[in-house]
Amino acid sequence: MGELYQHREKLWQSSAIEKLVTRSRLDQKATDLLLDKTTMVIVDGINSYALALLQKDTRPHVWLPKEAVMPNLGNTEQEMALDLVTSTAQ
């Protein structure tokens, strides 16, 4: 049975690589991440693949001095604490 799973895994990997058309640097990065981080796991006796979470980083990179963000830090911490209290109360 183990040999069958090995052949299935090789087939999955080869077909995934062949069908994938790399169109951009972002696609190549996603492909590399999936090939590197995909692992086979057994959940309740069933073999499955655990895939890496793909996220596109679209946030602008803003570099501000510490003094510029400190006033907002207290407000953010209070909001997070309030969210935590309300979510645990339910």
N, C-alpha and C positions, 0 to 999 in steps of 0.2 A: 504494500500500500504506500510505503514511503517513497518508492521509486516513481509511482504514479504522480504524487504531489510534486516531486522534483521536476518531472517532465512538464507538468502543467505550469509550474512556475517559470521554467525556461521558455515555454511557448508564450506565456503572457508577456514576459520581458522582451522577447524578440519581436512579437507583434506590436507591442507598444512603441518600440523604437522605430520600427519600419513605417508605421502609419503616421507617426508624428512628423509634421512639417514645421521646421524651424523658420519662423518669419521675422523674428526680431530678437534683440538681446534679452528682452524680458521673457520671451518664450524659451530661449535657451537656458536662462536661469531657472525657470520653473521646471523644465525637463531635468536638469541636473539635480535639483532638489528632490524631485520625485524618485529618480533613480537611486540617489544616495540614501534617502530616508525611508523608503518603502520597506516594510518588514512584514513577514508572515507571522501571525499570532493565532493562538488557539483560544477561542472563547466558547465555553460550555461544550467542548468537544468538537467544535466546528472550526475549520481552518479559514482564516480571513486575512486580508491585507490591511495593515495599518498604514495609512497614507499621511504624508506631511501636510500641514495646513498651508495653503497658498494664499498669500495676501499681497495685494498691490499697495506699495507705500506711496500714497498720493498726497500725504501731508506735506505742506511746505516746511522746509527746514529754517526755523527762525532762531537765530542766535541772539539772545538778549543777556544783558548783565544781570547778576543775581539781584541787585537792588530793584530792578524793574519788575521782577516777578514775585518778590516777597509779599507785597500787599495782597495779591490774589491767592497766595498759598493758604492763608488762614481761612478765607471764605471757602475755598475748595475742600479743605479738611473738615470744616463744619458741615458742608453739604453731604460729604461722604459719610460722616458719622450719623447724620440724620437719616440718610438712606439705609444705612446698616440697621439702625434702631427700628425703622418702620418695616423693613423687610423681615426682621426676626420676630416682630410682633404678630405677623400674619400667620 
